[in-house]
Amino acid sequence: MNLWSDLTHSAGSTAPEIVKIQLLPYSLPFSTPWHTAQGVLHFRDGWLVKIRMADGMTGWGDCAPLSWMETEQTSAADSDLQRLQSQLAGLDPQQALQRLEGIEEISSAALFAFETALLDLLSQQQSLPLSRLLNPQAAPMVEVNAAVGAITQLSDIQIMRAVDAGMRVLKLKAGVAGVQEEITRLQQIAAQLPEGVRLRIDANQAWTMDDALSFFQESEKLPIESVEEPLRNPDIEAWQSLAECTRIPLAADESLLNTDLETLLESGGISRVVLKPAMLGGLHQCMVLSQKAAAAGVDSVVTTTLESAVGVWACVHLAAAVDPMQQTAHGLATSSWFSENIGKPPEIENGKILLPEKQGVTYSGCANRDPSSSLSPQGEGMLTLKTYRNG
């Protein structure tokens, strides 16, 4: 399926042209310091992409490269944003999307940002929410999982707070401590959970095969709904071997960056793919991957990569589009990790996000739709937060 051809055909042949593209840098403060392999972060840096049409309509995108990962360098994203800014000016949204699809060697985060802004415009022109532009059968609401932290660092209070908030899936980070220590704590956590609440484990490729086998052997009876990226540097044979040793579904996340999805699906080693549009090349590419996965009986989970409210809203719409029957919880409850934001992020009630019927990417949930109204310039074009505070 050529998604953009379908969308541009349905949009008609005449549309106002792009008259201005702005790149607006931002810096979001973490509520608590964020620990990475490269050090401790206190801010999440990125750019808003603001595209304005001749008729005054505005589209928004979010570029927040993961500077601590080798796959996304901030300098490359900055350069790509400027390149796209010059190449797409003067086109209409349909033409710009088609031009975007033909540009090679562009960073994933920059592609996601411009694509989101253009689709925001296109969905507004068609008076549709972005989710229904991507899939006319998109779900009206999206269930989310709670991201509660590392297994051995969690308190009982944190666990019960997530349960009391209506979360039915709790995502826990593994691979931080020893396998046996994590299993012991996981058993304690599981004993507290009400019936129907399940655990999603993310090992971030921390385990050897022996570690993974030990974990699965001792956790088979626990309420675990999936384990993401259990193996260190896995190949196809490793995925297959591990899947044959456990009933717990395995999910591919980082592996999608360097392993062909169709080969993974054919191996039978995975039961789920984790879709992060900022890392995988945008909404279009994630739609394609989810369709391939669904054809193989594999489900899809959409997860943010710590974007601003703009990026999170785009991921919410994608989750509604790829999972119209809402068969799983998605990793979208990440805005609370920031003490301030560029606008109002999605509200979560009883573990779910209700998508408004408003057209576009739903950034109208923020002040006056235009986040510039909640930002003030400081220094060399950097934007600091002024109005929206979490909590």
C-alpha positions in Angstrom: 0.0 0.0 0.0 1.3 3.5 -0.8 -0.3 5.4 2.0 0.7 8.9 0.8 -0.7 8.2 -2.7 -4.1 7.2 -1.2 -4.1 10.3 1.1 -3.1 12.8 -1.5 -5.6 11.4 -4.0 -8.4 11.8 -1.5 -7.3 15.3 -0.6 -8.0 16.7 -4.1 -5.8 18.6 -6.5 -5.9 22.1 -5.1 -4.5 23.3 -1.8 -2.8 26.4 -0.5 0.9 26.4 -0.5 3.4 26.4 2.4 4.4 30.0 3.0 6.5 29.6 6.2 8.4 26.8 8.0 9.8 27.5 11.4 12.2 25.4 13.6 11.6 26.2 17.2 14.1 24.7 19.7 12.8 23.7 23.1 14.2 22.2 26.3 11.9 20.2 28.6 13.0 19.7 32.3 12.7 16.2 33.6 10.8 15.8 36.9 13.7 13.7 38.1 17.1 13.3 36.3 17.1 10.8 33.5 19.9 8.2 33.6 21.4 6.9 30.3 24.5 4.9 29.5 26.2 8.2 28.5 25.3 10.1 31.7 22.6 11.9 33.5 20.2 14.2 31.7 18.2 17.0 33.3 16.5 18.3 30.1 15.0 16.8 26.9 16.0 18.9 23.9 14.3 19.1 20.6 12.6 21.2 18.0 9.0 22.0 17.1 8.4 22.2 13.3 5.7 24.8 12.5 4.4 24.9 9.0 2.1 27.7 8.0 -0.1 27.7 4.8 -1.1 30.6 2.7 -4.6 30.4 4.2 -3.3 30.6 7.7 -3.7 26.9 8.6 -0.8 25.6 10.8 0.6 22.2 11.2 2.9 21.0 14.0 5.6 18.3 14.3 8.2 17.3 16.9 11.8 16.4 16.4 13.5 15.1 19.5 16.5 12.9 18.6 17.8 10.5 21.2 21.2 12.1 21.6 22.3 9.3 23.9 21.9 6.6 21.2 24.2 6.0 18.2 21.3 5.9 15.8 20.2 9.5 16.3 22.7 12.4 16.5 21.4 15.8 17.3 23.7 17.5 14.8 22.4 15.3 12.0 18.8 16.0 12.9 19.5 19.8 13.0 21.1 19.7 9.6 18.2 17.6 8.2 15.6 19.9 9.6 17.2 22.9 7.9 17.5 20.9 4.6 13.8 20.0 4.7 12.9 23.6 5.6 14.4 24.8 2.4 13.2 21.9 0.1 9.6 21.9 1.1 8.8 25.6 1.2 6.4 26.7 -1.6 4.8 23.3 -2.0 1.3 22.2 -0.9 1.0 19.5 1.8 0.4 16.7 -0.7 3.4 17.7 -2.8 5.5 18.0 0.3 4.6 14.6 1.5 5.5 13.1 -1.9 8.8 15.0 -1.9 9.5 13.9 1.6 9.1 10.2 0.7 11.7 10.6 -2.1 14.4 12.2 0.1 17.2 9.7 1.1 19.5 9.7 4.0 17.5 11.7 6.4 17.4 11.2 10.2 14.3 9.4 11.5 13.5 12.1 14.1 13.5 14.9 11.5 11.4 12.8 9.1 8.9 12.1 11.8 8.6 15.8 12.7 8.0 17.1 9.1 5.7 14.2 8.2 3.6 14.8 11.3 3.3 18.5 10.6 2.2 17.8 7.0 -0.3 15.2 8.0 -1.6 17.6 10.6 -2.3 20.0 7.8 -3.8 17.4 5.5 -6.1 16.0 8.2 -7.3 19.6 9.0 -8.0 20.1 5.3 -10.1 17.0 5.3 -11.8 17.8 8.6 -10.6 14.6 10.2 -8.6 13.7 13.3 -5.2 12.5 12.3 -6.0 8.9 13.5 -8.9 8.6 11.0 -6.8 10.0 8.2 -4.4 7.2 8.8 -7.2 4.6 9.3 -10.9 5.4 8.9 -11.6 2.6 11.4 -9.3 4.1 14.1 -10.3 3.6 17.7 -11.9 6.5 19.6 -9.8 5.9 22.7 -6.4 4.3 23.4 -5.4 2.2 26.5 -2.0 3.0 27.9 0.4 1.2 30.1 2.1 2.7 33.2 5.8 3.1 32.9 6.8 2.6 36.6 10.6 2.1 36.5 13.2 -0.5 37.3 12.0 -3.7 39.0 14.3 -3.5 42.0 13.9 0.2 42.5 10.2 0.3 42.8 8.3 0.8 46.0 5.0 -0.9 46.8 3.4 2.5 46.9 4.4 3.3 43.3 2.9 0.0 42.1 -0.4 0.6 43.9 -0.5 4.2 42.7 -0.5 3.0 39.1 -3.1 0.4 39.8 -5.3 2.9 41.5 -5.0 5.2 38.5 -6.7 2.5 36.4 -3.7 1.1 34.7 -4.1 -2.6 33.7 -0.6 -3.0 32.3 2.5 -2.0 34.2 5.8 -1.7 32.4 8.9 -2.5 34.4 12.5 -2.2 33.4 14.7 -5.3 33.8 18.4 -5.9 33.4 19.3 -3.2 35.9 20.2 -5.7 38.7 21.0 -9.4 38.7 18.4 -11.7 37.2 17.7 -13.6 40.5 17.3 -10.3 42.4 14.9 -9.1 39.8 12.9 -12.3 39.8 12.6 -12.2 43.6 11.3 -8.6 43.6 9.0 -9.4 40.6 7.4 -12.2 42.6 6.8 -9.8 45.4 5.2 -7.2 43.1 3.0 -9.8 41.4 1.6 -11.0 44.7 0.2 -7.5 45.3 -1.6 -7.1 42.0 -5.3 -7.3 41.7 -6.7 -9.8 39.3 -6.5 -8.7 35.6 -3.4 -6.4 36.1 -0.4 -7.6 34.1 3.2 -6.9 33.8 5.2 -5.8 30.7 8.9 -6.4 31.1 11.5 -4.4 29.1 15.0 -5.9 29.4 16.6 -3.5 26.9 18.8 -6.3 25.5 20.5 -6.7 28.8 20.5 -10.5 29.2 22.6 -13.4 27.9 20.7 -16.4 26.7 21.4 -18.1 30.1 20.1 -15.1 31.9 16.9 -15.1 29.8 16.3 -18.8 30.2 16.6 -18.4 34.0 14.2 -15.5 34.0 11.6 -17.2 31.9 11.9 -20.5 33.8 11.1 -18.8 37.2 8.5 -16.4 35.9 6.3 -18.6 33.8 3.4 -18.4 36.4 3.6 -14.7 36.9 1.1 -12.3 35.2 3.6 -11.2 32.5 1.9 -10.2 29.3 5.2 -9.8 27.3 8.9 -9.3 27.5 10.6 -6.7 25.3 14.1 -7.2 23.9 15.3 -9.9 26.3 18.6 -10.8 24.6 21.9 -9.0 24.1 22.7 -8.6 20.4 20.1 -11.2 19.3 20.1 -12.8 15.9 17.2 -14.6 14.3 18.2 -18.0 15.6 18.4 -16.6 19.2 14.9 -15.2 18.9 13.6 -18.5 17.7 15.4 -20.5 20.4 14.1 -18.4 23.2 10.5 -18.3 21.9 10.5 -22.1 21.9 11.4 -22.1 25.6 8.6 -19.9 26.9 4.9 -19.3 26.6 5.5 -15.6 27.4 5.2 -13.4 24.2 8.5 -11.8 23.1 8.5 -8.2 21.6 11.0 -6.6 19.3 11.9 -3.0 19.8 15.5 -2.0 19.2 15.9 -5.0 17.0 13.7 -3.4 14.4 16.5 -0.9 13.7 18.9 -3.5 12.4 16.9 -6.6 11.6 14.5 -7.1 8.7 11.0 -7.3 10.1 9.8 -9.8 7.5 12.7 -12.1 8.5 11.8 -11.7 12.2 8.1 -12.5 11.5 8.9 -15.5 9.4 11.1 -16.9 12.2 8.2 -17.1 14.6 10.4 -15.7 17.3 8.3 -12.6 18.1 4.7 -12.0 19.1 4.8 -8.2 19.1 6.5 -5.2 17.5 7.1 -2.0 19.4 6.7 1.0 17.1 8.5 4.3 17.8 7.8 6.6 14.9 10.7 9.0 15.9 13.1 6.1 15.5 11.6 4.1 12.7 11.0 6.8 10.1 7.7 8.3 11.0 4.0 7.5 10.9 3.8 6.1 7.4 6.6 3.6 8.1 5.0 2.5 11.3 1.7 1.9 9.5 3.5 -0.2 7.0 5.3 -2.2 9.7 2.1 -2.7 11.7 0.3 -4.0 8.6 3.1 -6.5 7.9 3.0 -7.6 11.5 -0.8 -8.0 11.6 -0.7 -10.2 8.4 1.6 -12.5 10.4 -0.6 -12.5 13.5 1.7 -10.3 15.4 0.4 -7.3 17.3 1.8 -3.7 17.5 2.4 -1.4 20.4 3.1 2.3 19.9 5.5 3.9 22.3 6.9 7.4 22.6 10.6 8.3 22.8 10.1 11.1 25.4 8.8 13.7 23.0 7.0 16.9 23.9 3.2 17.1 23.9 3.2 17.5 20.1 5.0 14.2 19.6 3.0 12.4 22.2 -0.3 13.4 20.5 1.0 12.1 17.2 1.8 8.8 18.8 -1.6 8.6 20.3 -3.2 9.0 16.9 -0.9 6.4 15.5 -1.9 3.9 18.3 -5.6 4.5 17.5 -4.9 3.8 13.8 -2.7 0.6 14.2 -4.9 -0.9 17.0 -8.5 -0.1 16.1 -9.9 -2.9 18.2 -7.7 -1.8 21.2 -6.3 -5.2 22.0 -3.3 -3.9 23.9 -2.0 -1.1 26.0 0.4 1.4 24.4 3.4 3.2 25.9 2.0 6.8 25.8 2.0 7.8 29.5 5.3 9.5 29.4 4.5 13.2 29.7 4.5 13.1 33.5 8.2 12.5 33.4 8.6 16.3 32.6 7.9 19.0 35.2 6.9 21.4 32.3 5.8 21.0 28.7 5.2 23.1 25.6 1.4 22.6 26.0 -1.1 20.3 27.4 -0.4 16.6 26.8 -3.1 13.9 26.5 -5.1 13.4 29.6 -5.2 9.8 31.0 -8.4 8.7 32.8 -8.8 5.2 34.2 -5.8 4.1 32.1 -7.2 5.4 28.8 -6.8 8.4 26.5 -9.9 9.7 24.8 -9.2 11.1 21.3 -11.1 14.3 20.7 -13.0 14.7 17.4 -11.0 17.8 16.6 -9.3 17.7 13.2 -5.6 17.3 12.9 -3.1 16.1 15.4 -5.1 17.4 18.4 -2.5 20.0 19.4 -5.5 22.3 19.9 -5.6 20.8 23.4 -2.8 23.3 24.1 -3.2 27.0 24.7 -4.8 28.6 21.7 -3.6 25.8 19.5 -0.4 27.7 18.9 2.4 26.6 21.3 4.2 29.9 20.7 1.6 31.4 23.0 3.0 29.3 25.8 6.6 29.8 25.0 8.9 32.8 25.4 12.2 33.3 23.5 15.4 33.2 25.5 19.0 33.3 24.2 19.7 32.1 20.7 16.2 31.3 19.6 15.8 28.7 22.5 12.3 28.5 23.8 11.5 28.2 27.5 8.3 27.0 28.9 5.9 29.5 30.3 2.4 28.3 30.9 1.9 24.5 31.2 3.1 22.7 34.3 2.4 19.0 35.1 0.4 18.5 38.2 
